[in-house]
Each structure stands twice: as structure tokens, then as C-alpha cells.
Amino acid sequence: MEILTMQEIFQKAICFLERGESIAIATAVRTKGSTPQKAGARLLVCKDGTSVGTLGGGCIEGSVWCTAKELLNKGGTTQYLNYCMNAELAAQDGMICGGTMWFLIEPVAPNGETLTYMKAVEKAFAGGKPVAWATTLIHNAENNAASTGSKLFIRDDGVTRGSLGNLELDQRAIKRALELMATGMNEYVAADNGVEYFIEAFTTPPFLILCGGGHIAKALAPLAKNLGFRLCIIDERQEFANKERFPEADVLIQDKPDKALSELSITPNTFIVVATPGHYHDDVSLEAAARTPARYLGLVGSKRKTLLVYKHLIHKGVHIDRIKEIHAPIGLDICARTPEEIAVSIMAEILMFKSGGTGQKMKLQEWQITGVEKQVNKSTVEAL
């Protein structure tokens, strides 16, 4: 199965609709426990059963696919459904998942307003202004909330189209959507009045800037590219900033990092890693990075080096709160030694930061393993 980016999925959807084909879009809007995909995953289904994207595979995806295809062929309105990965379902797929997934399944006709929204989303992915939409999941007629599937489309300047049904809901959704636009994240919301809705924000893919084209940057580049990051390499040395060394790079700049950073378009969805060939370059590079709106800043080096660089930043007037946000020494503690191991450590921390992870081990606790052992022993005794 071909794995597509979210931008590619939207491009496929636009293509189907512009050809005059109706589609059904199934979106994971909420998950709980262990599930094969998380909120934001999408599956497009055509009348002939053709599908694009994935919800994680298995029987749940199959059930959603069937529902989506039936909506297209027999007619029907948007549905909000949940599937529990109980033992029986998991066994059918050879999986041991134990979570619940909630899906919004929307039939979409060609040339409707949704197509207009999708084109704006595709432009946002391609570098245009970020946009967002909020979709009603569960409505409350007593509070004049719109029916399931109703959309509120939001531009970055606050201009909107559509509604969730009442002004208070719209205002709350707009405020949160504008915050989420900076990073292109999504959020499930359960309002006090019983209304539930899902906000999705769309912007350019995350942008990773590597200040320094040395061994660590060379190991980082393919990892970042495979994880969906746009990639920029900055190094004033021609032999360290060229297409032969970094074929994955979207942008190559042969200049001093502090100068290059001042000329780049940097947003909160930008991640900057400083790994230059010398202490002086680290000082001025990290100072320049700290003055940008990039959410993630990281410095490669020892704790002693980090403290020396921080002294420089304080001397130059960088606010202490901004310094506290810097990830230095960069990476997770996996006892990395080689450039390749260090690259894994760095990208793991970046992904943890980007997605809101904890960095903790996912290994089962001892009491859980002991509980399984007791269950097996009890079953064995009962069988005797």
C-alpha cells in the first residue's frame, strides 16, 4: 500500500471532485488507548471502492470503508461513529490493540463548498496562508448547535465561512483554530453544553534548519526528510553545503548561519538545530535563532559548552525565558556516540516535542506482566 502525505491525500481528493466524482472522507477525530492511528488520519473512498490514505488497516478500516461506500451508493448524511478494539476485533487482525477510535464519515459532492475549502488547504500545504476548519461531531439542538458535519472555515486573518450553529461556539473555535494554525495541529473539543467538534489546522510541513553541514547534519538530513520535514542546510563552506552532500535538502545556503537565518522565512513550525564547526559560530548562530519565532531550538554539544553559549546569549540581551526554551544539550539520552546515533537521538526529541510526547519508555510495568502470568496460571488450574 502506498503511504501518502496529508497534502497528497488532499490533492487526490481535489482531483476526484474536479473530475465530477463524489467521494466519502473518513477522518479519525479522536482516539483513546492503544490504536493503529491517531486523530487526523484520513481515508478517501470512491463509489467504486477505490480508496486513498489509511486509518491503520485491519477490520476497523474495513468497517469504515464499508460505511463510507454505502453512504456514497445508497445516499445518507454525515455520520459520527466509534469503534472499540476489543479482543474479538483485534484477534481478527492478529493485533493486540485495546483502544477506541472515533470517526467522522462525510459524503462530499463535486463542486460544493467543501471543494473550495480543500483548495485553500492545499494552498496552505504548498506555502500559502494557513487555514483551519472546525466540524460539528455531536450537536445540541437546545443550544442551536449545527448538525453533525457542519463546518466553520477559518482563515489566518480571522475571516470565516460557515458556522457551528451559534456565535459562542464559533468564537471559541476561531480563537483555538488561530492558535493551532502556527503548527498545523488538530484538537477534539467537548464544550460545556454537550456539543463536540473537531478543529484541524493546516500549514506548510515542518521546516528543519540545520546550521552546519558536518557529520551530524549529514546523518540527520535523510531522517528528517523521511519524516516529512522540509530541510534547509546552512554552511558558509561550499564543500559542506552542496547538492551532492545533501541531495535531500530543499534549501541550501552557503553563508554564515546568523546572516542566513535573518533572511529566511521562519514560522513557529520551524525547528532549528545548531551544529556549527566552532564555538564562535555556535554563539552567534544560536543567538540569531533565538530571535526568530521558531518553536524548537537545539544546540549540539556538551553541558559545559552549552553554559558558555548561554552566557553569550544573556550578555547579548536574549531573554532568560527564551533561553530556557532551548534544547541543549540536544537530544534524548540513548548513550549516542556516532553521528548516526546522535541523529536518531535528536530526531526522537524533535518528534516528541512536535507531537507532545513524553519521552518515557512504553514498556509494560512489572505489575501488568505479573497480572498476565496470574491469569495464565489461573486458566491452567481451571482447565485441570
C-alpha positions in Angstrom: 0.0 0.0 0.0 1.3 3.4 -1.0 1.8 5.7 2.0 0.7 9.3 1.2 1.3 12.5 3.0 -1.7 14.5 4.1 -1.0 17.0 1.3 -1.1 14.2 -1.2 -4.4 12.9 0.2 -6.0 16.3 -0.2 -4.6 16.6 -3.8 -6.2 13.3 -4.6 -9.5 14.4 -3.1 -9.5 17.6 -5.2 -8.7 15.6 -8.3 -11.6 13.2 -7.7 -14.0 16.1 -7.1 -12.9 18.1 -10.0 -13.5 15.1 -12.3 -17.1 15.1 -11.1 -16.7 12.1 -8.8 -18.4 12.0 -5.4 -16.2 10.8 -2.5 -16.6 9.9 1.2 -13.9 11.2 3.6 -13.4 9.3 6.8 -11.4 11.2 9.4 -10.1 9.9 12.7 -11.1 12.7 15.1 -10.4 11.2 18.5 -8.6 8.1 19.9 -8.3 6.5 23.3 -5.9 3.9 24.4 -3.8 1.8 22.0 -4.9 2.4 18.4 -3.2 1.9 15.0 -3.6 5.6 14.1 -4.2 8.9 15.8 -6.5 11.9 15.3 -6.2 13.4 11.8 -5.7 10.2 9.9 -7.8 10.0 6.7 -9.3 7.6 4.3 -10.9 8.7 1.0 -13.4 6.3 -0.6 -14.9 6.4 -4.1 -18.1 4.9 -5.3 -16.3 2.0 -7.0 -14.5 1.2 -3.7 -11.2 2.8 -4.6 -9.5 4.2 -1.5 -6.7 6.6 -0.7 -5.0 7.0 2.6 -5.3 4.8 5.7 -6.9 4.6 9.1 -4.4 2.0 10.3 -5.7 -1.0 8.3 -7.4 -4.1 9.7 -11.1 -4.7 10.5 -11.8 -1.2 11.7 -10.6 0.4 8.4 -12.6 -2.3 6.6 -15.8 -1.4 8.5 -15.3 2.3 8.0 -14.7 1.7 4.3 -17.9 -0.3 4.0 -19.9 2.5 5.7 -18.3 5.2 3.5 -19.0 3.2 0.3 -22.6 2.6 1.4 -23.1 6.3 2.1 -22.0 7.0 -1.5 -24.0 4.3 -3.2 -27.2 4.4 -1.2 -27.2 8.0 0.0 -27.0 9.3 3.5 -25.7 12.1 5.7 -22.5 12.6 7.6 -22.0 10.0 10.4 -20.0 10.1 13.6 -19.1 6.6 14.7 -16.8 4.9 17.2 -15.1 1.5 17.1 -13.7 -0.3 20.1 -10.7 -2.5 19.5 -11.9 -5.3 21.8 -10.3 -8.7 21.9 -12.5 -10.2 19.2 -11.8 -7.4 16.7 -8.1 -7.4 17.5 -7.9 -11.2 17.0 -9.4 -10.9 13.5 -6.4 -8.8 12.5 -3.7 -10.5 14.6 -3.4 -7.3 16.6 -3.4 -6.7 20.3 -4.9 -3.2 20.3 -7.2 -2.2 23.1 -8.3 1.3 22.3 -11.2 3.2 20.8 -11.3 5.3 17.7 -14.0 7.9 16.7 -14.5 8.7 13.0 -16.4 11.3 11.1 -17.5 9.9 7.7 -18.6 12.7 5.3 -20.0 12.2 1.8 -18.7 15.0 -0.4 -20.3 16.0 -3.7 -18.3 17.6 -6.6 -18.2 21.4 -7.0 -19.6 22.0 -3.5 -18.2 24.4 -0.8 -16.0 21.6 0.6 -14.0 21.6 -2.6 -13.4 25.3 -2.2 -12.2 24.7 1.4 -9.9 21.8 0.2 -8.2 24.0 -2.4 -7.4 26.5 0.3 -6.0 23.7 2.5 -3.8 22.5 -0.4 -2.5 26.1 -0.9 -1.6 26.2 2.8 0.3 23.0 2.5 2.2 24.5 -0.5 3.3 27.6 1.3 0.3 29.8 1.3 -1.5 31.3 4.3 -2.5 28.8 7.0 -6.2 27.9 7.3 -8.4 25.8 9.6 -11.8 24.3 9.9 -14.0 23.1 12.7 -16.5 20.4 12.2 -19.5 19.5 14.4 -19.4 16.0 15.7 -22.3 15.9 18.3 -24.8 18.8 18.2 -27.2 20.0 20.8 -30.5 21.3 19.4 -31.4 23.2 22.6 -28.2 25.3 22.1 -28.8 25.8 18.4 -25.7 23.9 17.5 -25.4 22.9 13.9 -26.0 19.3 12.8 -23.2 16.7 12.6 -20.7 17.6 9.7 -21.4 21.3 9.7 -18.2 23.3 9.1 -16.7 26.6 10.2 -13.9 27.5 7.9 -11.3 30.0 9.3 -8.6 32.0 7.6 -5.5 33.3 9.3 -6.8 36.8 9.3 -9.9 35.7 11.2 -12.3 35.8 8.2 -14.7 32.8 8.4 -17.4 31.0 6.4 -20.0 28.7 7.8 -20.9 28.1 11.4 -21.1 25.5 14.2 -24.5 26.8 14.9 -24.1 29.7 17.4 -21.9 32.7 17.9 -20.3 31.5 21.2 -19.2 28.2 19.8 -17.9 29.9 16.7 -15.9 32.4 18.7 -14.3 29.7 20.8 -13.5 27.6 17.8 -12.0 30.6 15.9 -9.7 31.5 18.8 -8.4 28.0 19.2 -8.0 27.5 15.4 -5.9 30.6 15.1 -3.6 29.2 17.8 -3.3 25.8 16.1 -2.6 27.3 12.7 1.0 28.0 13.7 1.8 24.3 13.9 -0.9 22.7 11.8 -2.2 20.6 14.7 -5.7 19.3 15.4 -7.9 19.1 18.5 -11.0 17.4 19.7 -13.2 19.7 21.8 -16.1 18.8 24.1 -18.0 22.0 25.0 -19.8 22.5 28.3 -23.2 22.5 26.6 -22.7 18.9 25.2 -21.5 20.0 21.7 -18.5 18.2 20.4 -16.4 19.4 17.5 -13.1 18.8 15.8 -10.6 21.5 14.8 -8.0 20.9 12.1 -5.4 23.5 11.2 -3.3 23.3 8.0 0.0 24.9 7.2 3.3 24.1 5.5 5.1 21.0 6.5 7.5 21.4 9.5 10.7 23.1 8.4 14.1 21.9 9.8 17.0 24.2 9.5 20.5 22.7 10.2 23.1 25.3 11.0 26.3 23.5 10.0 26.7 20.8 7.4 29.0 18.4 9.2 28.7 14.7 10.1 25.7 15.1 12.4 23.8 17.2 9.8 24.6 14.6 7.1 23.1 11.9 9.3 20.1 14.0 10.2 19.1 15.0 6.7 17.7 11.7 5.4 15.9 11.0 8.7 14.2 14.4 8.7 13.2 14.1 5.0 11.7 10.6 5.5 9.7 12.1 8.5 8.1 14.7 6.3 10.2 17.8 7.2 11.3 20.4 4.7 15.0 20.7 5.0 17.5 23.6 4.9 21.2 23.4 5.2 23.3 26.4 6.1 27.1 26.4 6.0 29.4 29.0 4.6 31.8 26.3 3.4 30.9 25.2 -0.1 32.2 21.7 0.4 29.7 21.3 3.3 26.6 22.9 1.6 26.1 21.4 -1.8 23.5 19.1 -3.5 26.0 16.2 -3.7 26.4 16.1 0.0 22.8 16.9 0.8 20.5 15.6 -2.0 17.5 15.7 0.4 17.8 19.4 1.0 15.0 21.7 -0.2 17.2 24.8 0.5 21.0 25.1 0.5 22.6 28.3 1.7 26.4 28.9 1.5 26.6 31.7 4.1 27.1 32.4 7.8 24.1 30.9 9.8 23.4 34.2 11.6 23.1 36.1 8.4 21.1 33.3 6.6 18.6 33.0 9.5 17.8 36.7 9.3 16.8 36.3 5.7 14.8 33.1 5.9 11.0 32.9 6.3 10.8 31.3 9.8 7.5 30.4 11.5 6.5 28.7 14.8 6.5 25.5 12.7 10.3 25.8 12.2 12.9 23.7 14.0 16.5 24.9 14.2 19.5 22.7 15.1 22.8 24.4 15.7 25.8 22.2 15.0 28.5 24.5 13.6 32.2 23.8 13.4 33.2 26.2 16.1 32.3 27.8 19.4 32.1 31.3 18.0 29.7 30.2 15.2 27.5 28.4 17.8 27.3 31.6 19.8 26.2 33.8 17.0 24.0 31.1 15.3 22.0 30.3 18.4 21.6 34.0 19.2 20.2 34.6 15.7 18.0 31.5 16.1 16.7 32.7 19.5 15.5 35.9 17.9 13.2 34.1 15.5 9.7 32.7 16.2 10.9 29.1 15.7 9.3 26.9 18.3 12.2 24.5 18.7 15.9 25.4 19.1 18.6 22.9 19.8 22.3 23.0 20.3 24.7 20.1 19.8 27.4 20.0 22.4 28.4 19.3 26.0 26.8 20.9 29.1 29.9 23.0 29.6 29.7 24.3 26.0 26.0 25.0 26.5 26.6 27.1 29.6 29.3 29.1 27.8 26.9 29.8 24.9 24.1 30.7 27.3 26.4 33.3 28.9 26.9 34.8 25.5 23.1 34.9 24.9 22.5 36.6 28.3 25.2 39.1 27.6 23.6 39.9 24.2 20.2 40.5 25.9 18.3 37.3 24.9 15.5 37.0 27.5 16.1 34.2 30.0 12.6 32.7 29.3 13.7 32.2 25.6 17.0 30.6 26.8 15.0 28.2 29.0 13.1 27.0 25.9 16.3 25.9 24.1 17.0 22.2 24.0 20.7 21.9 24.9 22.5 19.7 25.0 20.1 18.5 22.3 18.6 15.0 22.0 17.3 12.2 24.2 19.6 10.2 26.4 20.3 7.0 24.5 24.0 7.0 25.1 24.6 8.0 21.5 28.2 8.2 20.3 28.3 8.1 16.5 26.8 10.8 14.2 24.1 8.4 13.2 23.2 7.6 16.8 23.2 11.3 17.7 20.9 12.0 14.7 18.4 9.4 16.0 18.6 11.0 19.5 17.9 14.5 18.0 15.1 13.5 15.7 13.5 11.5 18.5 13.4 14.6 20.7 12.1 16.8 17.8 9.3 14.3 17.2 8.5 14.1 20.9 8.3 17.9 21.1 6.3 18.3 17.9 3.7 15.7 18.8 3.5 16.3 22.5 5.1 13.0 23.6 6.7 12.4 27.0 9.9 10.6 26.0 9.1 7.9 28.6 9.6 4.2 27.9 6.4 2.5 26.7 7.5 -0.8 28.3 4.8 -2.6 30.3 5.0 -2.2 34.1 6.0 -5.2 36.2 2.6 -5.4 37.8 1.0 -5.7 34.3 3.2 -8.6 33.4 2.6 -10.3 36.7 -1.1 -9.9 36.2 -0.9 -11.7 32.9 1.1 -14.5 34.5 -1.6 -14.9 37.2 -4.3 -15.1 34.6 -2.5 -17.8 32.7 -1.8 -19.8 35.8 -5.4 -19.5 36.9 -6.7 -20.6 33.5 -4.3 -23.6 33.6 -5.6 -24.6 37.0 -9.2 -24.3 36.0 -8.5 -26.4 32.9 -7.2 -29.2 35.0 
